[in-house]
Amino acid sequence: MEKIENQKGRKMIDYEVVEKELNTEARNIILLIKEDYYQYMSQDKKRVLGELLQNGNIVVVNQGASYFKDRTLAHGGRALKDGKIHFYPDVRNFDTEKAIYVCQKLLIHECLHYFIQPDAINLKDGLEKEMAGFYTEGLVEREARELHARHKGQSVFEEANYGYNICFVNKIQNELGASSYEVIFSEADYLSRIANYKAEYEAILKTRKEDLAILGEWARKFPENLQRRIANRIRTIALRNGGISGIEEKLASLQQSSPENKEERKSSEFERL
């Protein structure tokens, strides 16, 4: 791979360097997963872990458009059925350093997907499958954040918009009988009972929709040239956290000294919301 410029005006990425760095970090993460969860894993998950450590190269950094139409930055091995984690830094205007930084933040989540795969094969209804996917992403993200906190300290997961998913997991996992690591890291079919929680799922989606509408109203209180940027920023915060608590207070303090020109905005409090 070579360092190439994607399009005129876009930054350059050394894909080979990014891929090497991410594979090194992925191996480190697999070792952390082994340290924390190996004793709870089924024999099949232990086999998968051993194969990942032996094979080494589990990350592929792709040039060009994302596999998904929504310009998703990353996906796991089941999407292309090749057992590899794929990243698509071209969907953002990243240089090499930024691509490594952002993609590394997603690696714990994607690595945990190898081991947290609740059985949903018996789900036939479209809504039930949607709920199972929503639940699984929340469970994986919750464990990713906890693993990161234990070994690397607290962090801001800018790209991981699964806060409302985590709320759903925390709300129903005990009723599903899926709160122990022995169940989480197995092939248990507890998601076959997820249809019993349609009301809880719909309530989470309703809350998320209402929260995002409120954020739009808050953003419109700012000067027009800042509205879109602030709306995107606070939407990211809400989706990451699973709610809008605390955002209004931060915006109120920001409104008192909202900078107008581009250079001032770069160093404003807005960047640290």
Secondary structure as the mmCIF struct_conf table of DSSP 4:
data_model
#
loop_
_struct_conf.conf_type_id
_struct_conf.id
_struct_conf.beg_label_comp_id
_struct_conf.beg_label_asym_id
_struct_conf.beg_label_seq_id
_struct_conf.end_label_comp_id
_struct_conf.end_label_asym_id
_struct_conf.end_label_seq_id
STRN STRN1 LYS A 3 GLU A 5
BEND BEND1 GLN A 7 GLN A 7
TURN_TY1_P TURN_TY1_P1 LYS A 8 GLY A 9
HELX_LH_PP_P HELX_LH_PP_P1 ARG A 10 LYS A 11
STRN STRN2 MET A 12 ASP A 14
HELX_RH_AL_P HELX_RH_AL_P1 TYR A 15 TYR A 37
HELX_RH_3T_P HELX_RH_3T_P1 TYR A 38 TYR A 40
HELX_RH_AL_P HELX_RH_AL_P2 GLN A 43 ASN A 55
STRN STRN3 VAL A 59 VAL A 61
BEND BEND2 GLY A 64 ALA A 65
BEND BEND3 TYR A 67 PHE A 68
TURN_TY1_P TURN_TY1_P2 LYS A 69 ASP A 70
BEND BEND4 LEU A 73 LEU A 73
STRN STRN4 ALA A 74 HIS A 75
HELX_RH_AL_P HELX_RH_AL_P3 GLY A 77 LEU A 80
TURN_TY1_P TURN_TY1_P3 LYS A 81 LYS A 81
BEND BEND5 ASP A 82 GLY A 83
STRN STRN5 ILE A 85 PHE A 87
HELX_RH_3T_P HELX_RH_3T_P2 PRO A 89 VAL A 91
TURN_TY1_P TURN_TY1_P4 ARG A 92 ASN A 93
HELX_RH_AL_P HELX_RH_AL_P4 THR A 96 LEU A 112
TURN_TY1_P TURN_TY1_P5 HIS A 113 PHE A 115
TURN_TY1_P TURN_TY1_P6 ILE A 121 ASN A 122
BEND BEND6 ASP A 125 ASP A 125
HELX_RH_AL_P HELX_RH_AL_P5 GLY A 126 LYS A 152
TURN_TY1_P TURN_TY1_P7 GLU A 158 GLU A 159
HELX_RH_AL_P HELX_RH_AL_P6 GLY A 163 LEU A 176
TURN_TY1_P TURN_TY1_P8 GLY A 177 GLY A 177
BEND BEND7 SER A 180 SER A 180
HELX_RH_AL_P HELX_RH_AL_P7 TYR A 181 ILE A 184
TURN_TY1_P TURN_TY1_P9 PHE A 185 GLU A 187
HELX_RH_3T_P HELX_RH_3T_P3 TYR A 190 TYR A 197
HELX_RH_AL_P HELX_RH_AL_P8 LYS A 198 ALA A 219
TURN_TY1_P TURN_TY1_P10 ARG A 220 LYS A 221
BEND BEND8 PHE A 222 PHE A 222
HELX_RH_AL_P HELX_RH_AL_P9 GLU A 224 ASN A 241
TURN_TY1_P TURN_TY1_P11 GLY A 242 GLY A 242
BEND BEND9 GLY A 243 GLY A 243
TURN_TY1_P TURN_TY1_P12 SER A 245 GLY A 246
HELX_RH_AL_P HELX_RH_AL_P10 ILE A 247 GLN A 255
TURN_TY1_P TURN_TY1_P13 GLN A 256 SER A 257
BEND BEND10 ASN A 261 ASN A 261
HELX_RH_AL_P HELX_RH_AL_P11 LYS A 262 LYS A 266
TURN_TY1_P TURN_TY1_P14 SER A 267 SER A 267
BEND BEND11 SER A 268 SER A 268
HELX_RH_3T_P HELX_RH_3T_P4 GLU A 269 ARG A 272
#
